[in-house]
Amino acid sequence: MVLGVWFFASGGGVASPTPSPSIQAQENVVQILDGSFSPDFIGIGVGDGVTWVNSGLQPHVLYFIDVESPVILPGQEFTRSFENAGNYTYLGEPWSASFKAIVSVVAD
């Protein structure tokens, strides 16, 4: 029994779990619905990316000031990385006037 206490106290052989990268990536996912985004606001750090998944029934295109996504068919996804801090408003088509959301990128 004393040997077991010494073994764990000395740090011998017990590895602490590390978070899986796929879990982190799941946090930066936006669902494209037919007429809205979920969530419609997401905050990330500089250099991080966001993945949009088309969970709707129609094809969609995302429009940023500097980038336009390809057509995202139902079940497909589009990923974009953000290298500069700032707020990025984007529109979705169809319904672009009311179909908008924001990615807020903050410096670490």
Order of alpha helices (4+ residues) and beta strands (2+ residues): alpha-alpha-beta-beta-beta-beta-beta-beta-beta-beta
